[in-house]
């Protein structure tokens, strides 16, 4: 059994065989992937699968998703490693190592760096991946922000007009941060937000992703074709809150912030050539894969 790079386009059955394995290890993934297709968020069109097969059954999988990042004020082509799994009865046979070796060789020839998300970082230390601590940014003096009448509404992705609004903004957005942000990425955004509210302001022509928990506003992403001041965004949010937390690098805003160590569900790990140069790192919340 040998790990190899496969191609979904060349085998119409491959995606279903891969997603069946991934869903058996990470329940719910298949439903997300199949639902995403309704909204033009097709996993099989963006992911490069490395697989191991046994008698036609996919028993091990590792995927690569090409990402275009704004990193350290420069555009970078980076690979996101995702969907790593081995069927339980085939574990302990070195298949994970085979997949990692094949994928890292491919990455070295096609990308400038790589990243992954995991709750088991010890698995990736031997491959020279490093955990990057993430920081939220607490906005100082949130009481200075004023409320105005808001036109904010939730986009309905089953509405073709709303779906087009989302895709157009994601395709033409300006970088939210020049230290670290994603460019031209709609599939991961859509899959990550299928069961969440995607707010839209027609006046700003902007998507605003946020959540309010215990009177704290967690601002996760702003998707727009121009830059806004933070107060222009905050005044659109109609709910009450007394604290504001930015969950992305805030270098494009002039509002004073204080970095606070974050506690995401999974750690982000990066290859040694990722080289984030900022003092406090934050990967934007709606693009974790």
C-alpha positions as CSV (number, residue, x, y, z in Angstrom):
1,X,0.0,0.0,0.0
2,X,1.6,3.2,-1.2
3,X,0.5,6.9,-0.6
4,X,-0.1,8.8,-3.8
5,X,-1.4,12.0,-5.2
6,X,-4.8,11.4,-6.8
7,X,-7.2,13.6,-8.9
8,X,-10.9,14.0,-8.2
9,X,-11.5,15.0,-11.9
10,X,-10.1,11.8,-13.2
11,X,-12.2,9.5,-11.0
12,X,-15.9,10.3,-10.5
13,X,-16.1,7.9,-7.5
14,X,-13.0,9.2,-5.6
15,X,-14.6,12.1,-3.8
16,X,-17.4,9.9,-2.3
17,X,-14.9,7.3,-1.3
18,X,-12.6,9.9,0.4
19,X,-15.4,11.8,2.1
20,X,-16.9,8.5,3.4
21,X,-13.6,7.8,5.2
22,X,-13.2,11.3,6.5
23,X,-16.7,11.4,7.8
24,X,-16.1,8.1,9.7
25,X,-13.3,9.7,11.6
26,X,-14.7,13.3,11.8
27,X,-18.5,12.8,11.9
28,X,-20.5,15.5,10.1
29,X,-17.9,16.4,7.5
30,X,-19.8,14.6,4.7
31,X,-23.0,16.6,5.4
32,X,-21.1,19.9,5.4
33,X,-19.3,19.0,2.2
34,X,-22.5,17.9,0.4
35,X,-24.5,20.9,1.6
36,X,-21.7,23.2,0.5
37,X,-22.1,22.1,-3.1
38,X,-25.6,23.7,-3.2
39,X,-23.8,27.1,-2.7
40,X,-20.9,26.5,-5.1
41,X,-18.6,25.6,-2.3
42,X,-17.2,22.3,-3.7
43,X,-14.5,20.6,-1.6
44,X,-13.5,18.4,-4.5
45,X,-12.7,21.4,-6.7
46,X,-10.2,23.0,-4.3
47,X,-8.6,20.0,-2.5
48,X,-5.7,17.9,-3.8
49,X,-6.1,14.4,-2.3
50,X,-3.2,12.2,-1.2
51,X,-4.6,8.7,-0.6
52,X,-3.8,5.1,0.3
53,X,-6.2,2.4,-1.1
54,X,-6.8,-1.2,-0.2
55,X,-8.8,-3.2,-2.7
56,X,-10.4,-0.1,-4.1
57,X,-11.2,1.3,-0.6
58,X,-9.7,4.6,0.5
59,X,-8.1,3.8,3.9
60,X,-6.0,6.9,4.4
61,X,-6.4,10.5,3.3
62,X,-4.6,13.8,3.4
63,X,-5.8,16.9,1.5
64,X,-4.1,20.1,0.4
65,X,-6.0,23.3,-0.2
66,X,-4.1,26.0,-2.0
67,X,-4.5,29.4,-0.2
68,X,-3.5,32.8,-1.3
69,X,-2.5,34.8,1.7
70,X,-1.5,38.4,2.4
71,X,1.3,37.7,4.8
72,X,3.8,40.3,6.0
73,X,2.5,42.8,3.4
74,X,3.2,40.3,0.6
75,X,1.1,37.8,-1.3
76,X,2.1,34.2,-0.6
77,X,0.9,30.9,-2.0
78,X,0.5,28.5,0.9
79,X,-0.9,25.0,1.3
80,X,-3.4,24.2,4.0
81,X,-3.2,20.5,5.1
82,X,-6.5,19.1,6.1
83,X,-8.7,16.0,6.4
84,X,-5.8,13.8,7.7
85,X,-7.2,10.4,8.7
86,X,-6.4,6.7,8.6
87,X,-9.1,4.0,8.9
88,X,-8.8,2.6,12.5
89,X,-8.0,-1.0,11.6
90,X,-5.1,0.2,9.4
91,X,-3.4,2.4,11.9
92,X,0.1,1.6,13.1
93,X,1.3,0.6,9.7
94,X,3.1,3.9,8.8
95,X,0.4,5.2,6.4
96,X,0.3,8.6,8.2
97,X,4.0,8.9,7.7
98,X,3.7,8.0,4.0
99,X,1.0,10.6,3.4
100,X,3.0,13.3,5.2
101,X,6.2,12.6,3.3
102,X,4.4,12.6,-0.1
103,X,2.5,15.8,0.7
104,X,5.5,17.7,2.1
105,X,7.5,16.8,-1.0
106,X,4.7,18.2,-3.2
107,X,4.4,21.3,-1.0
108,X,8.2,22.0,-1.3
109,X,7.9,22.1,-5.1
110,X,4.6,24.1,-5.4
111,X,4.1,26.3,-2.3
112,X,6.1,28.7,-0.2
113,X,4.9,27.4,3.1
114,X,2.2,25.3,4.7
115,X,-0.2,25.3,7.7
116,X,-2.7,23.0,9.4
117,X,-5.1,22.9,12.3
118,X,-5.0,20.2,15.0
119,X,-5.7,19.2,18.5
120,X,-2.8,16.8,18.5
121,X,0.3,19.0,17.8
122,X,2.7,16.3,18.9
123,X,1.9,14.4,15.7
124,X,3.4,17.2,13.6
125,X,6.5,18.2,15.6
126,X,8.6,15.6,13.8
127,X,7.7,17.2,10.5
128,X,9.0,20.6,11.8
129,X,5.6,22.2,12.2
130,X,5.4,24.8,15.0
131,X,2.4,25.9,17.0
132,X,1.7,29.6,16.6
133,X,0.0,31.1,19.7
134,X,-3.0,33.1,18.6
135,X,-4.2,36.4,20.1
136,X,-7.5,38.2,20.2
137,X,-7.5,42.0,20.3
138,X,-9.5,43.8,22.9
139,X,-10.6,47.2,21.7
140,X,-9.9,49.8,24.3
141,X,-12.7,52.3,25.3
142,X,-15.5,50.5,23.4
143,X,-18.0,53.0,24.9
144,X,-16.7,55.6,22.5
145,X,-18.5,53.9,19.6
146,X,-21.9,55.2,18.8
147,X,-25.0,53.3,17.5
148,X,-26.8,54.3,14.4
149,X,-29.8,53.0,12.6
150,X,-28.7,49.7,11.1
151,X,-29.5,48.1,7.7
152,X,-27.8,44.9,8.7
153,X,-29.5,41.7,7.6
154,X,-28.7,38.0,7.4
155,X,-27.9,36.7,3.9
156,X,-30.1,33.8,2.8
157,X,-27.9,31.5,0.7
158,X,-30.9,29.8,-0.8
159,X,-31.7,33.1,-2.4
160,X,-29.7,33.4,-5.6
161,X,-29.3,37.1,-5.3
162,X,-27.9,36.9,-1.7
163,X,-25.6,34.0,-2.8
164,X,-24.2,36.2,-5.6
165,X,-23.7,39.1,-3.2
166,X,-21.5,36.8,-1.0
167,X,-19.5,35.4,-3.9
168,X,-18.9,38.8,-5.5
169,X,-17.7,40.3,-2.2
170,X,-15.4,37.4,-1.4
171,X,-13.9,37.5,-4.9
172,X,-13.3,41.3,-4.8
173,X,-12.5,41.9,-1.2
174,X,-9.6,44.0,0.0
175,X,-7.3,42.4,2.5
176,X,-8.6,42.8,6.0
177,X,-5.0,42.8,7.3
178,X,-1.7,43.2,5.6
179,X,0.0,41.2,8.3
180,X,-2.3,38.1,7.7
181,X,-5.5,37.7,5.7
182,X,-6.9,35.4,3.1
183,X,-7.5,36.5,-0.5
184,X,-10.0,35.1,-3.1
185,X,-11.2,32.4,-0.8
186,X,-14.9,31.5,-0.8
187,X,-15.2,27.7,-0.4
188,X,-13.7,27.5,3.1
189,X,-15.6,30.6,4.1
190,X,-18.9,29.1,2.9
191,X,-18.3,25.7,4.5
192,X,-17.3,27.2,7.8
193,X,-20.3,29.5,7.9
194,X,-23.1,27.2,6.6
195,X,-24.7,27.1,10.1
196,X,-23.8,30.6,11.1
197,X,-25.3,34.0,10.4
198,X,-23.6,35.9,7.6
199,X,-24.6,39.6,8.0
200,X,-24.7,42.1,5.2
201,X,-25.0,45.8,5.1
202,X,-26.1,47.2,1.7
203,X,-25.1,50.7,2.8
204,X,-21.5,49.6,3.3
205,X,-21.7,46.8,0.7
206,X,-19.9,44.6,3.3
207,X,-20.3,41.3,5.0
208,X,-19.8,41.4,8.7
209,X,-19.2,38.2,10.6
210,X,-19.7,38.5,14.4
211,X,-21.0,36.9,17.5
212,X,-22.1,38.3,20.8
213,X,-21.5,36.2,23.9
214,X,-21.9,37.5,27.5
215,X,-22.2,41.1,26.4
216,X,-19.0,40.8,24.4
217,X,-18.9,41.4,20.6
218,X,-16.5,39.1,18.8
219,X,-15.8,40.6,15.4
220,X,-14.5,37.8,13.2
221,X,-14.4,39.1,9.6
222,X,-15.2,42.1,7.4
223,X,-15.6,41.4,3.7
224,X,-15.7,44.5,1.7
225,X,-14.3,46.2,-1.5
226,X,-13.0,49.2,0.4
227,X,-11.5,49.8,3.9
228,X,-13.7,51.2,6.6
229,X,-12.9,52.6,10.0
230,X,-13.8,50.4,12.9
231,X,-16.5,52.7,14.1
232,X,-18.3,52.5,10.7
233,X,-18.5,48.7,11.2
234,X,-19.4,48.8,14.9
235,X,-22.2,51.3,14.5
236,X,-24.0,48.8,12.1
237,X,-24.3,46.1,14.8
238,X,-27.7,46.6,16.5
239,X,-27.3,44.4,19.6
240,X,-26.1,45.6,23.0
241,X,-22.5,44.8,24.1
242,X,-20.0,46.4,26.4
243,X,-16.8,44.8,25.2
244,X,-15.3,44.4,21.7
245,X,-12.9,41.7,20.6
246,X,-11.3,41.5,17.2
247,X,-10.4,38.0,16.0
248,X,-8.1,39.0,13.2
249,X,-4.9,41.2,13.0
250,X,-6.1,44.8,13.4
251,X,-3.3,46.6,11.6
252,X,-5.7,48.2,9.1
253,X,-7.5,50.0,11.9
254,X,-6.4,53.0,14.0
255,X,-8.4,51.9,17.1
256,X,-6.2,51.2,20.1
257,X,-6.2,47.5,21.0
258,X,-4.7,45.2,23.6
259,X,-3.6,41.6,22.6
260,X,-5.1,38.8,24.7
261,X,-4.0,35.2,24.4
262,X,-6.8,33.3,22.5
263,X,-8.1,29.8,23.2
264,X,-9.3,28.3,19.9
265,X,-10.5,24.7,19.7
266,X,-7.6,23.7,17.5
267,X,-4.1,24.9,17.4
268,X,-2.7,26.3,14.1
269,X,0.7,24.9,13.2
270,X,2.9,26.3,10.5
271,X,6.0,25.2,8.6
272,X,9.3,26.7,9.4
273,X,9.2,28.8,6.2
274,X,5.9,30.5,7.1
275,X,7.8,33.3,8.9
276,X,5.1,35.5,10.4
277,X,6.8,38.8,11.2
278,X,4.2,40.4,13.4
279,X,4.4,40.5,17.2
280,X,1.0,38.9,17.8
281,X,-0.5,36.3,15.4
282,X,-4.2,35.7,14.6
283,X,-5.6,33.5,11.9
284,X,-9.0,34.8,10.8
285,X,-11.8,32.7,12.4
286,X,-14.1,32.0,9.3
287,X,-11.3,30.2,7.4
288,X,-10.2,27.3,9.6
289,X,-10.1,24.0,7.8
